Amino acid sequence: MQRVAQGWLVLTLTGSPFWLGMDAFLGDAPFLAFSLFGGVLADRAERRRILLVSQVVQMSCALGLMALILAGQVTLGSILALSFLSGLAQAFGAPAFQALFPTLVPPEEIPKAIALNSIQFNLARVIGPAIAGVAFHQLGAAGCMGLNGLSFVAVVAALLAIPRSPAAGGGEASILEGLKEGVGVVWRRRDLRGLVGLALLGSACSIPLVTFLPVFAREVFHAGAGRYSAFLSAFGCGAVLGGLVVATTASRMRRRGFIGAIGLFAYGLLTAGFGLSRSTPLSFAFLVAAGACLMVVFSSFMTLVQTSVGDSLRGRVVSIYGLAFRGGMPIGNLAAGAAASVAGAPVVLVACGVVLLVAGGTVAASRRKDGVVSM
């Protein structure tokens, strides 16, 4: 909900896709500087406590932005600052979250847990814009921010319901030594290096499709916030469908690396198709299919990462993968926003689609016999 309202608010204040990309960049950029340290912390401290602090900070940012809007004091600078602060909280919370939930299920159920976790995230992407479409028109941007802030109460309650558990025991060395150990594990293993590389490239070139949806809604299809919400919901519906497929086939799925590479190829094709499409029904179809493909891609890659190391190293390895995945987003948003201001959003999406198509096709063609991706 907040993403819908905030994206539209930034576009209304500035009329510029560059600042739309900049807002998304500042929301994700803290991962570039702090997520690796968040991974070290996740292997040393109680992960649930880290998550609680992260959620409270994000709740405060949402309610703070609501207050600024109601007071008539909201500016582009305040939006960007709160995006950065919320991103900083996520930089420490995400590694703890990704390292925590596999410990709540038996090892053989981890692939299903990852798929179900992805489903709940994307169900929010479906339900949120649908509610935001109504809330934005009835309550304005402040209403969306306020409802988002209140939603964190349920998140905190869910975390408090999880029994406390000891730290994973990620060593007693200094923070830098612990970080060096995690980086060394990834660097020495070709499969992990390949997954990290694909995560960086895949996220940088895939995120502009979502970021530029308000631009397409307003400038290509000449519609309003309702169309933007519908586009986001279509993408989220596809992601939920893709997650259901992964969850129901996880125990039988083999060669996850190859499947992920094929999904990346298909996502690139669909991204380019959306960039070229001027048909509303066809564009919705592209978004649904793209959401499903992206779910298959990153569920496959995350399962490989989660199951490749023990619990004492999981926080650090996941944080490195998360740095590539989430770090690619601000890089992609910033580059795409700058390019779109010159060449236009449709051209940028076609270019991103071609890059993903080539990358996915190349990796799939050169796949290893066991299906593990390597660069």
Rosetta blueprint (number, residue, H / E / L):
1 M L
2 Q H
3 R H
4 V H
5 A H
6 Q H
7 G H
8 W H
9 L H
10 V H
11 L H
12 T H
13 L H
14 T H
15 G L
16 S L
17 P H
18 F H
19 W H
20 L H
21 G H
22 M H
23 D H
24 A H
25 F H
26 L H
27 G H
28 D H
29 A L
30 P H
31 F H
32 L H
33 A H
34 F H
35 S H
36 L H
37 F H
38 G H
39 G H
40 V H
41 L H
42 A H
43 D L
44 R L
45 A L
46 E L
47 R H
48 R H
49 R H
50 I H
51 L H
52 L H
53 V H
54 S H
55 Q H
56 V H
57 V H
58 Q H
59 M H
60 S H
61 C H
62 A H
63 L H
64 G H
65 L H
66 M H
67 A H
68 L H
69 I H
70 L H
71 A L
72 G L
73 Q L
74 V L
75 T L
76 L H
77 G H
78 S H
79 I H
80 L H
81 A H
82 L H
83 S H
84 F H
85 L H
86 S H
87 G H
88 L H
89 A H
90 Q H
91 A H
92 F H
93 G H
94 A H
95 P H
96 A H
97 F H
98 Q H
99 A H
100 L H
101 F H
102 P H
103 T H
104 L H
105 V L
106 P L
107 P H
108 E H
109 E H
110 I H
111 P H
112 K H
113 A H
114 I H
115 A H
116 L H
117 N H
118 S H
119 I H
120 Q H
121 F H
122 N H
123 L H
124 A H
125 R H
126 V H
127 I H
128 G H
129 P H
130 A H
131 I H
132 A H
133 G H
134 V H
135 A H
136 F H
137 H H
138 Q H
139 L H
140 G H
141 A H
142 A H
143 G H
144 C H
145 M H
146 G H
147 L H
148 N H
149 G H
150 L H
151 S H
152 F H
153 V H
154 A H
155 V H
156 V H
157 A H
158 A H
159 L H
160 L H
161 A H
162 I L
163 P L
164 R L
165 S L
166 P L
167 A L
168 A L
169 G L
170 G L
171 G L
172 E L
173 A L
174 S L
175 I H
176 L H
177 E H
178 G H
179 L H
180 K H
181 E H
182 G H
183 V H
184 G H
185 V H
186 V H
187 W H
188 R H
189 R L
190 R H
191 D H
192 L H
193 R H
194 G H
195 L H
196 V H
197 G H
198 L H
199 A H
200 L H
201 L H
202 G H
203 S H
204 A H
205 C H
206 S H
207 I H
208 P H
209 L H
210 V H
211 T H
212 F L
213 L H
214 P H
215 V H
216 F H
217 A H
218 R H
219 E H
220 V H
221 F L
222 H L
223 A L
224 G L
225 A H
226 G H
227 R H
228 Y H
229 S H
230 A H
231 F H
232 L H
233 S H
234 A H
235 F H
236 G H
237 C H
238 G H
239 A H
240 V H
241 L H
242 G H
243 G H
244 L H
245 V H
246 V H
247 A H
248 T H
249 T H
250 A L
251 S L
252 R L
253 M L
254 R L
255 R L
256 R H
257 G H
258 F H
259 I H
260 G H
261 A H
262 I H
263 G H
264 L H
265 F H
266 A H
267 Y H
268 G H
269 L H
270 L H
271 T H
272 A H
273 G H
274 F H
275 G H
276 L H
277 S L
278 R L
279 S L
280 T H
281 P H
282 L H
283 S H
284 F H
285 A H
286 F H
287 L H
288 V H
289 A H
290 A H
291 G H
292 A H
293 C H
294 L H
295 M H
296 V H
297 V H
298 F H
299 S H
300 S H
301 F H
302 M H
303 T H
304 L H
305 V H
306 Q H
307 T L
308 S L
309 V L
310 G L
311 D H
312 S H
313 L H
314 R H
315 G H
316 R H
317 V H
318 V H
319 S H
320 I H
321 Y H
322 G H
323 L H
324 A H
325 F H
326 R H
327 G H
328 G H
329 M H
330 P H
331 I H
332 G H
333 N H
334 L H
335 A H
336 A H
337 G H
338 A H
339 A H
340 A H
341 S H
342 V H
343 A H
344 G L
345 A H
346 P H
347 V H
348 V H
349 L H
350 V H
351 A H
352 C H
353 G H
354 V H
355 V H
356 L H
357 L H
358 V H
359 A H
360 G H
361 G H
362 T H
363 V H
364 A H
365 A H
366 S L
367 R L
368 R L
369 K L
370 D L
371 G L
372 V L
373 V L
374 S L
375 M L
